[in-house]
Amino acid sequence: MAFNGTGIPVIDEIGERLGLSPDFVCREFPLNPARSVYCIYLASVVSAEQINEFIITPIVQLSQYKESPEDPMSLLKTMIPHAPLSELDDASDGVRLLLEGHCLLLSSFDTPILSYELTNGEHRSVSEPTTEASIRGPREGFVEDVSRNVALIRKRLKSERLIFEELIIGTETKTKVYLTYVANIAPPQVVDEFRKRLNAIHADSILESSYIEEWIQDTAVSPFPQLIATERPDSVVAQLLEGQVVVLTDGTPIALLGPVTFFQFFNSPEDYYQRADIATLSRWLRLLAFILSIFVPSLYISVVSYHPELLPNSLLISLAAQREEVPFPAFIEAGIMIVTFEILREAGLRMPRIAGQSISIVGALVLGEAAVEAGLVSAAMVIVVSLTAISNFVSPIYGFGIAQRIVQYGFMILSGLMGLFGLMCGVFLVLVHLASLRSFGVKYLTPVAPLNLSRWQDTLVRVPRYMMKRYSNRRLHNK
């Protein structure tokens, strides 16, 4: 129902902007024939119980006074248990506060508007992260409410040097974004660069942290992520203490960490909850899985198509027998299997959770066996694709796993065109790209290029904690 107006300019201006909304409420409480108090709010974003208990009840009590007070707003300040967050007399600020879950109080004669935050409590409870499973360690994950995410960080990092800078980004969504860092640990030049890039964002909507990631990353033409996306508060706190900067976005449980290096994507938060030798072994396994995922299909294509003399005679005879009835070259054969597996992967993600996993597994087994029996692919190719697919899932950071697949496809194409020579050209191009890539001024291949042996204590090897010296990103950035 349209807003009819009250005759008070500020209220009417707010009503003109929000009056067509069905959840816009403007309640009038007469104190005497000449004076009224108005309560304005959006019913969909405030708590009705708190409105009735903390706002409406004191106003009703005030209206029952025998003599109307000369300054009802000052008296209401003392009667309402919550202190007003702000006093304003601008309709634009009033509209913004209403959309954020505030209740506005004003008198028919007083221009200042009292604002009380009474946001409803509908939000997802803190639960275990779904994308970063852990055997040992905290099980709490971020939620969509940025205020609760701030509380999860403060619970673990009780430091007066922990800074949260609030920014409002998005002309339409007006999304709260917090730039988070620890003063005197995070490099000032990195913090300034984050702040500069966030302030330079000109967008009408910010619905998820990926929107911000695309705006502030150093380059958009690289398959490798330049920020770490995580929903684990313990991981965020650990990186804050190492000098990294965190971006928290309202409406998403995913936080962004930066600057990052290539070798950080092989580290898992669980590495710091295990013994040093176990953590080191896990990192080597992740590196081995990375190498297998990007090289195994391309090596198979190169050797089978261009360099069969590199294989032992017994293995060569076995592969030749398997491929005798396959009508496609190795590159096409690998492409068919990789595309089929990608379709099964996407189907498993989009299908209902109850049936998705079982159908994807059964589909992979049935299709693989049927393809071999039909002579479309060889059994060796099924093994190669299966090993590659499993290795892709070893990466603890989902975005880095996607980068592995993109590099893998590029190496397969080069191997199909030029054999091992094409594969070596691809390796050279990737190394050059990684060496030239930066994340907020930090070189991507640090501490390998440039070489910094002092930081190898927590790269592919994690030394015992009592032997570890802390080297923050302040020192990393200055190297």
C-alpha positions as CSV (number, residue, x, y, z in Angstrom):
1,M,0.0,0.0,0.0
2,A,1.4,3.4,-0.9
3,F,2.5,5.8,1.8
4,N,0.0,8.6,2.2
5,G,2.2,11.2,4.0
6,T,2.2,12.8,7.4
7,G,2.8,16.5,6.6
8,I,6.3,16.4,8.1
9,P,8.9,17.0,5.4
10,V,11.5,14.5,6.6
11,I,9.0,11.7,7.1
12,D,7.3,12.4,3.8
13,E,10.7,12.3,2.0
14,I,11.6,9.0,3.5
15,G,8.1,7.7,2.7
16,E,8.4,8.8,-0.9
17,R,11.5,6.7,-1.3
18,L,10.2,3.6,0.6
19,G,6.5,4.1,0.8
20,L,5.7,1.6,-2.0
21,S,7.4,-1.1,-0.2
22,P,5.0,-3.4,1.6
23,D,7.2,-3.8,4.7
24,F,7.6,0.0,5.3
25,V,5.9,0.9,8.6
26,C,5.2,4.4,9.9
27,R,3.3,4.4,13.2
28,E,2.0,7.6,14.8
29,F,1.6,7.9,18.6
30,P,-0.3,11.1,19.6
31,L,0.9,12.7,22.9
32,N,-1.6,15.5,22.7
33,P,-3.7,17.1,19.9
34,A,-0.7,19.1,18.8
35,R,2.2,16.7,19.2
36,S,3.0,13.2,18.1
37,V,5.9,10.7,18.0
38,Y,6.5,8.7,14.9
39,C,8.2,5.3,14.8
40,I,9.5,4.3,11.4
41,Y,11.0,0.9,10.4
42,L,11.1,-1.8,7.8
43,A,9.3,-4.8,9.2
44,S,11.3,-7.3,7.2
45,V,14.7,-6.4,8.6
46,V,14.0,-5.5,12.2
47,S,12.9,-7.6,15.1
48,A,9.2,-7.1,15.9
49,E,9.6,-8.3,19.4
50,Q,12.3,-5.8,20.2
51,I,10.3,-3.0,18.5
52,N,7.3,-3.7,20.7
53,E,9.4,-4.2,23.9
54,F,12.0,-1.5,23.7
55,I,10.4,1.2,21.5
56,I,6.6,0.9,21.5
57,T,6.1,0.3,25.2
58,P,8.0,3.4,26.4
59,I,6.2,5.5,23.8
60,V,2.8,4.2,25.1
61,Q,3.9,4.9,28.7
62,L,4.8,8.5,27.7
63,S,1.5,9.0,26.0
64,Q,-0.3,8.1,29.3
65,Y,1.3,11.1,31.1
66,K,-1.3,13.6,32.3
67,E,0.7,16.5,31.0
68,S,2.5,16.2,27.7
69,P,6.3,16.8,28.1
70,E,7.8,19.8,26.4
71,D,10.7,17.7,25.1
72,P,9.4,14.2,24.5
73,M,12.5,13.0,22.5
74,S,14.9,13.8,25.4
75,L,12.5,12.0,27.8
76,L,12.3,9.0,25.4
77,K,16.1,8.7,25.5
78,T,16.0,8.0,29.2
79,M,13.0,5.6,28.9
80,I,14.3,3.4,26.1
81,P,16.9,0.9,27.4
82,H,19.0,1.1,24.2
83,A,21.1,4.2,23.7
84,P,20.5,5.8,20.3
85,L,23.3,5.0,17.8
86,S,23.0,8.4,16.1
87,E,21.0,11.6,15.7
88,L,20.4,12.8,12.2
89,D,18.2,15.2,10.3
90,D,18.9,14.1,6.8
91,A,16.4,11.8,4.9
92,S,19.2,10.1,2.9
93,D,20.9,8.9,6.1
94,G,17.5,7.9,7.4
95,V,16.8,5.7,4.4
96,R,20.2,4.1,4.6
97,L,19.7,3.3,8.3
98,L,16.3,1.8,7.7
99,L,17.7,-0.5,5.1
100,E,20.4,-1.6,7.6
101,G,17.8,-2.6,10.2
102,H,17.4,0.5,12.3
103,C,14.3,2.0,13.8
104,L,13.8,5.8,13.6
105,L,12.0,7.9,16.1
106,L,11.1,11.6,15.7
107,S,8.6,14.1,17.0
108,S,6.3,16.3,14.9
109,F,8.2,19.4,16.1
110,D,11.7,18.1,16.7
111,T,14.1,17.8,13.7
112,P,16.7,15.4,15.2
113,I,15.9,11.8,14.4
114,L,16.9,9.1,16.9
115,S,18.2,5.9,15.4
116,Y,18.1,2.5,17.2
117,E,19.6,-0.7,15.7
118,L,17.1,-3.5,16.1
119,T,18.1,-5.9,13.4
120,N,16.2,-9.2,13.4
121,G,18.2,-12.3,14.6
122,E,17.6,-14.5,11.5
123,H,21.0,-15.9,10.5
124,R,22.8,-19.2,10.0
125,S,24.4,-20.5,13.1
126,V,28.1,-21.2,13.2
127,S,28.9,-24.6,11.8
128,E,31.8,-26.6,10.4
129,P,33.3,-25.2,7.1
130,T,32.0,-27.2,4.2
131,T,34.9,-26.5,1.7
132,E,37.8,-26.9,4.2
133,A,37.4,-30.1,6.1
134,S,39.7,-30.8,9.1
135,I,40.5,-33.9,11.1
136,R,42.2,-32.0,13.9
137,G,41.6,-28.3,14.8
138,P,38.7,-25.9,15.3
139,R,35.4,-26.8,13.6
140,E,34.0,-23.3,13.5
141,G,33.4,-21.6,10.2
142,F,32.4,-18.1,9.1
143,V,28.8,-17.3,8.4
144,E,27.0,-14.7,6.2
145,D,26.8,-12.1,9.0
146,V,30.0,-10.0,8.9
147,S,29.4,-8.9,12.5
148,R,29.5,-12.5,13.8
149,N,32.6,-13.1,11.6
150,V,34.3,-10.2,13.4
151,A,33.4,-11.7,16.7
152,L,34.9,-15.1,15.7
153,I,38.2,-13.4,14.9
154,R,38.2,-11.3,18.0
155,K,37.6,-14.4,20.1
156,R,40.9,-15.8,18.9
157,L,42.9,-12.7,18.6
158,K,42.5,-10.5,21.6
159,S,44.8,-7.7,20.6
160,E,44.3,-3.9,20.7
161,R,46.3,-3.7,17.5
162,L,43.7,-5.7,15.5
163,I,42.1,-3.1,13.2
164,F,38.8,-3.3,11.4
165,E,38.2,-0.6,8.8
166,E,34.6,-0.4,7.5
167,L,33.9,0.5,3.9
168,I,30.5,0.6,2.1
169,I,30.8,-0.7,-1.4
170,G,28.1,-1.0,-4.1
171,T,25.8,1.9,-5.0
172,E,22.7,-0.3,-4.8
173,T,23.6,-3.0,-2.3
174,K,25.7,-0.8,0.0
175,T,27.6,-3.8,1.2
176,K,29.7,-3.6,4.4
177,V,33.3,-4.6,3.8
178,Y,35.9,-4.8,6.5
179,L,39.6,-4.3,5.8
180,T,41.3,-6.2,8.6
181,Y,44.9,-6.3,9.7
182,V,47.2,-6.2,12.7
183,A,48.9,-2.8,13.1
184,N,52.8,-3.0,13.3
185,I,52.7,-6.5,11.8
186,A,51.0,-5.9,8.4
187,P,53.3,-3.9,6.0
188,P,51.9,-0.3,5.8
189,Q,52.4,-0.2,2.0
190,V,50.4,-3.4,1.6
191,V,47.5,-2.1,3.8
192,D,47.6,1.2,1.8
193,E,47.4,-0.7,-1.5
194,F,44.4,-2.8,-0.3
195,R,42.7,0.4,0.9
196,K,43.4,2.1,-2.4
197,R,42.0,-0.7,-4.5
198,L,38.9,-1.2,-2.4
199,N,38.1,2.5,-2.5
200,A,38.6,2.4,-6.3
201,I,35.8,-0.1,-6.8
202,H,32.8,1.4,-8.7
203,A,30.1,-1.2,-8.9
204,D,26.3,-1.2,-8.3
205,S,26.4,-4.5,-6.4
206,I,28.7,-6.5,-4.2
207,L,27.0,-9.8,-3.5
208,E,29.9,-12.0,-2.6
209,S,33.7,-11.7,-1.9
210,S,34.4,-12.9,-5.5
211,Y,33.1,-9.6,-6.8
212,I,35.8,-7.8,-4.7
213,E,38.5,-10.4,-5.7
214,E,38.0,-9.6,-9.4
215,W,38.3,-5.9,-8.7
216,I,41.5,-5.9,-6.5
217,Q,43.6,-8.7,-7.9
218,D,46.8,-7.7,-9.7
219,T,45.9,-9.4,-13.0
220,A,42.8,-11.0,-14.4
221,V,44.6,-13.0,-17.2
222,S,46.3,-15.5,-14.8
223,P,44.7,-18.8,-14.0
224,F,46.5,-18.7,-10.6
225,P,44.6,-17.1,-7.7
226,Q,46.3,-14.0,-6.2
227,L,44.2,-14.1,-3.0
228,I,43.3,-17.0,-0.8
229,A,39.6,-17.6,-0.1
230,T,38.8,-19.3,3.2
231,E,35.9,-19.7,5.6
232,R,38.1,-20.7,8.6
233,P,38.5,-18.1,11.4
234,D,41.6,-19.9,12.7
235,S,43.3,-19.7,9.3
236,V,42.5,-16.0,9.1
237,V,43.9,-15.3,12.6
238,A,47.1,-17.2,11.8
239,Q,47.6,-15.2,8.6
240,L,46.9,-11.9,10.3
241,L,49.7,-12.7,12.7
242,E,52.0,-13.4,9.7
243,G,51.3,-9.9,8.3
244,Q,48.6,-10.6,5.8
245,V,45.6,-8.4,5.2
246,V,42.0,-9.9,5.3
247,V,38.9,-8.6,3.5
248,L,35.6,-9.6,5.1
249,T,32.4,-9.1,3.1
250,D,28.9,-9.0,4.5
251,G,26.6,-11.7,3.1
252,T,29.2,-14.4,2.5
253,P,31.2,-16.7,4.7
254,I,34.3,-16.5,2.4
255,A,37.1,-14.2,3.5
256,L,39.9,-13.0,1.3
257,L,43.6,-13.2,2.4
258,G,46.5,-11.5,0.7
259,P,49.2,-11.0,-0.4
260,V,49.9,-14.7,-1.1
261,T,52.7,-16.7,-2.7
262,F,52.6,-19.9,-4.8
263,F,53.8,-22.2,-2.1
264,Q,51.1,-21.1,0.4
265,F,48.5,-23.0,-1.7
266,F,50.2,-26.2,-0.6
267,N,49.7,-25.4,3.1
268,S,46.6,-26.4,5.1
269,P,45.6,-25.0,8.5
270,E,45.7,-28.5,9.8
271,D,49.5,-28.6,9.2
272,Y,49.9,-26.5,12.3
273,Y,47.8,-28.9,14.4
274,Q,50.0,-31.9,13.5
275,R,53.6,-32.8,14.3
276,A,56.2,-31.1,12.0
277,D,57.2,-34.4,10.3
278,I,53.5,-35.2,9.5
279,A,52.9,-31.7,8.2
280,T,56.0,-31.9,6.0
281,L,55.0,-35.2,4.5
282,S,51.5,-33.8,3.8
283,R,52.9,-30.9,1.9
284,W,55.2,-33.2,-0.2
285,L,52.1,-35.3,-1.1
286,R,50.2,-32.2,-2.2
287,L,53.2,-31.1,-4.3
288,L,53.4,-34.6,-5.8
289,A,49.6,-34.5,-6.5
290,F,50.0,-31.1,-8.2
291,I,52.8,-32.5,-10.5
292,L,50.8,-35.6,-11.3
293,S,47.6,-33.6,-12.1
294,I,49.3,-31.3,-14.6
295,F,51.8,-33.6,-16.2
296,V,50.4,-37.2,-16.3
297,P,47.9,-36.7,-19.2
298,S,50.3,-34.6,-21.3
299,L,53.1,-37.0,-20.7
300,Y,50.9,-39.9,-21.8
301,I,49.8,-38.1,-24.9
302,S,53.4,-37.1,-25.8
303,V,54.9,-40.6,-25.3
304,V,52.1,-42.5,-27.0
305,S,51.8,-40.2,-30.0
306,Y,55.4,-39.0,-30.6
307,H,57.9,-40.8,-28.5
308,P,57.0,-44.4,-28.0
309,E,60.7,-45.3,-28.0
310,L,60.9,-44.0,-24.5
311,L,58.8,-46.8,-23.1
312,P,60.1,-50.3,-22.2
313,N,59.2,-52.9,-24.8
314,S,56.9,-54.8,-22.6
315,L,54.9,-51.7,-21.7
316,L,54.9,-50.5,-25.3
317,I,53.4,-53.8,-26.4
318,S,50.8,-53.7,-23.8
319,L,49.7,-50.2,-24.7
320,A,49.7,-51.0,-28.4
321,A,47.4,-54.0,-27.8
322,Q,45.0,-51.8,-25.8
323,R,45.0,-49.1,-28.4
324,E,44.6,-51.5,-31.4
325,E,40.9,-51.0,-31.7
326,V,40.7,-47.4,-30.4
327,P,39.7,-45.2,-33.4
328,F,41.0,-41.9,-32.0
329,P,44.5,-40.5,-31.5
330,A,45.7,-40.2,-27.9
331,F,44.9,-36.5,-27.7
332,I,41.2,-37.0,-28.7
333,E,41.0,-40.0,-26.4
334,A,42.2,-38.0,-23.5
335,G,39.9,-35.1,-24.3
336,I,36.9,-37.3,-24.4
337,M,37.7,-38.8,-21.0
338,I,38.6,-35.4,-19.4
339,V,35.4,-33.7,-20.7
340,T,33.3,-36.7,-19.5
341,F,34.8,-36.5,-16.1
342,E,34.2,-32.7,-15.9
343,I,30.6,-33.2,-16.8
344,L,30.3,-35.8,-14.0
345,R,32.0,-33.5,-11.6
346,E,29.6,-30.7,-12.3
347,A,26.6,-33.0,-12.2
348,G,27.7,-34.2,-8.8
349,L,28.0,-30.6,-7.5
350,R,24.6,-29.5,-8.9
351,M,22.5,-32.6,-8.2
352,P,20.7,-33.1,-4.9
353,R,23.2,-33.9,-2.1
354,I,21.6,-37.2,-1.3
355,A,21.9,-38.6,-4.9
356,G,24.8,-36.5,-6.2
357,Q,27.8,-38.4,-4.9
358,S,26.5,-41.9,-5.5
359,I,25.3,-41.0,-9.1
360,S,28.7,-39.4,-10.0
361,I,30.7,-42.3,-8.7
362,V,28.4,-44.9,-10.4
363,G,28.4,-42.9,-13.6
364,A,32.2,-42.7,-13.7
365,L,32.6,-46.4,-13.1
366,V,29.9,-47.4,-15.6
367,L,30.9,-45.0,-18.3
368,G,34.6,-45.9,-17.9
369,E,34.0,-49.6,-18.2
370,A,31.6,-49.2,-21.1
371,A,33.9,-46.9,-23.0
372,V,36.8,-49.5,-22.7
373,E,34.5,-52.4,-23.8
374,A,33.2,-50.4,-26.7
375,G,36.8,-49.6,-27.8
376,L,36.4,-45.9,-27.6
377,V,39.2,-45.5,-25.1
378,S,42.0,-47.7,-23.7
379,A,42.2,-49.0,-20.2
380,A,45.4,-47.1,-19.7
381,M,43.7,-43.8,-20.5
382,V,41.0,-44.5,-17.8
383,I,43.8,-45.0,-15.3
384,V,45.5,-41.8,-16.4
385,V,42.4,-39.7,-16.2
386,S,41.4,-41.2,-12.8
387,L,44.8,-40.5,-11.3
388,T,44.6,-37.0,-12.6
389,A,41.1,-36.4,-11.3
390,I,42.0,-37.6,-7.8
391,S,45.1,-35.5,-7.7
392,N,43.1,-32.4,-8.5
393,F,41.2,-32.8,-5.3
394,V,44.3,-32.9,-3.1
395,S,44.8,-29.2,-3.1
396,P,43.5,-27.6,0.2
397,I,42.4,-24.4,-1.7
398,Y,39.6,-25.0,-4.2
399,G,40.6,-22.1,-6.4
400,F,44.1,-23.5,-6.8
401,G,42.6,-26.8,-7.9
402,I,40.8,-25.0,-10.7
403,A,44.1,-23.4,-11.8
404,Q,45.7,-26.9,-11.9
405,R,43.0,-28.0,-14.3
406,I,43.5,-25.0,-16.6
407,V,47.2,-25.6,-16.8
408,Q,46.6,-29.3,-17.4
409,Y,44.4,-28.6,-20.4
410,G,47.0,-26.2,-21.8
411,F,49.8,-28.8,-21.5
412,M,47.5,-31.5,-23.1
413,I,47.0,-29.3,-26.1
414,L,50.7,-28.5,-26.5
415,S,51.6,-32.2,-26.1
416,G,49.0,-33.2,-28.7
417,L,50.5,-30.7,-31.2
418,M,54.3,-31.0,-30.6
419,G,54.9,-33.8,-28.1
420,L,57.5,-33.4,-25.4
421,F,58.8,-30.3,-27.1
422,G,55.4,-28.6,-26.7
423,L,55.2,-29.8,-23.1
424,M,58.6,-28.2,-22.3
425,C,57.5,-25.0,-24.0
426,G,54.4,-25.0,-21.8
427,V,56.5,-25.5,-18.7
428,F,58.8,-22.7,-19.6
429,L,55.8,-20.3,-20.3
430,V,54.2,-21.2,-16.9
431,L,57.5,-20.7,-15.0
432,V,58.0,-17.3,-16.7
433,H,54.4,-16.3,-15.9
434,L,54.8,-17.4,-12.2
435,A,58.1,-15.5,-11.9
436,S,56.4,-12.3,-13.3
437,L,53.3,-12.6,-11.2
438,R,52.8,-10.5,-8.1
439,S,50.2,-10.3,-5.3
440,F,50.0,-6.8,-3.9
441,G,53.7,-6.2,-4.6
442,V,54.9,-9.6,-3.3
443,K,56.6,-11.9,-5.8
444,Y,54.5,-15.0,-6.4
445,L,57.4,-17.5,-6.3
446,T,58.9,-16.2,-3.0
447,P,61.0,-17.6,-1.2
448,V,62.3,-19.6,-4.2
449,A,62.6,-16.7,-6.7
450,P,64.0,-14.5,-5.3
451,L,65.8,-17.0,-3.0
452,N,65.2,-16.5,0.7
453,L,66.4,-19.5,2.7
454,S,65.2,-18.1,6.0
455,R,61.6,-18.6,4.9
456,W,62.1,-22.2,3.8
457,Q,61.4,-23.2,7.5
458,D,57.6,-23.0,6.6
459,T,57.4,-23.6,2.9
460,L,57.5,-27.1,1.7
461,V,59.1,-28.1,5.0
462,R,57.6,-27.2,8.3
463,V,60.3,-27.3,11.0
464,P,59.3,-28.0,14.6
465,R,57.6,-25.0,16.3
466,Y,60.4,-24.4,18.8
467,M,62.8,-24.0,15.9
468,M,60.6,-21.7,13.9
469,K,61.3,-18.0,13.8
470,R,58.4,-15.7,12.8
471,Y,59.0,-13.8,9.5
472,S,56.0,-11.6,8.8
473,N,55.0,-10.4,5.3
474,R,56.5,-7.1,6.3
475,R,59.9,-8.7,5.9
476,L,58.7,-10.7,3.0
477,H,57.7,-7.6,1.2
478,N,60.9,-5.8,1.9
479,K,63.1,-8.6,0.5
